[in-house]
Structures are given as structure tokens and as C-alpha cells.
């Protein structure tokens, strides 16, 4: 029984490590349109809404810059 518990725990850790913030499914309160871009939390990188309701990292701002999507477009500002 201990071996099975250890195996399942390791399997869970492996699964959790493969699920990154960049590919987390949107919650029911969030909506996105396929192809829509948005700034990621922390405002360093930006996401694109991919097929299936998942966000994927589309790019990152340079060192010392932050992402701004307040105008409806993605821009990196100092």
C-alpha cells in the first residue's frame, strides 16, 4: 500500500509540474475570445487566448518594461 501511495503522489507532482500558468484553463467567471491577447499577472509577459479556452504565453516584455493592455492593444512600456 505504501508503494501505491508513493507512486500516486509522484504521478500527481509530475502532472502539477506540467500544468503551468501559461496554459491554465480559464475559470467560469473569465471569458476570452480565440486570438485575443492580454497581459499576464505580473505584467511582464502577455498571453493569447488559444483554442479550447486556454491561455498560452505569446511573448514577454524586455528587461525593465511592463505589459499594458489598457488601450485594447498589447504594448510594453518602460
N, C-alpha and C positions, 0 to 999 in steps of 0.2 A: 504493500500500500504506500509506503514512503517513496518508493521509486516512481510510482504513478503520479503522486503529488508533485514531486520534483520535476518530472517530465512536463506536466501540465503548466507548472509555474514558469519553466523556461520557455515553453511554447508561447505563453501569454506575453512574456517580456519581449520575445522576438517580434510578435505581432505589434505590440505597442511601439517598439522602436522603428518599425516600418511605416507607421502612421505619423506623418509629420504635420506641422501646422499648415504647411503649404498645400496639403491635399485632404484637409478635413472636410467632411460633408457639412453643408450649411444647416443650421437649425431651422425649425419650423417658423421661427419669427424672422429669419433672414430670407431675403429674396435676391436673386441675381439673374441677369439675362445673359445667355450664352454669348461670349465675346466681350462682355463688359469688364472694364478694368477698375480696380480700386486699390487704395493704399492699404498695405498690411498694417496690423498693430505694431507700434513702434516707429512707424513712418520711415523705415529705411528701405524697404522693398515694396513692390506692388504686385498684385495678383490679377489674373484673368479668370473669369468665370468659364469653366470648361464644361464639356458635355457631361451630363449626369449630375449636375449640381455640385461639382467640386471646384474649389479654388486651387489654382496652380501658380507658383511663383513665375512671373513673366520677366522680371528684371529687378535690379537694385540701383539705388542712387549711389553716387560717388561718396567718398570719404568727406565728412563734414556737411553733407547735404541731407535733406529730408524730403519725403514724398508729400505732395499736396494735390488733392483732388477736389478742392473747393469750387473750382470753376467748371467742373464736369470733365476736365481733361487731366491726365497724369502729367505733372511736372516735378522736377527735382529742383529744390531751392536751397540756397546756402543757409 
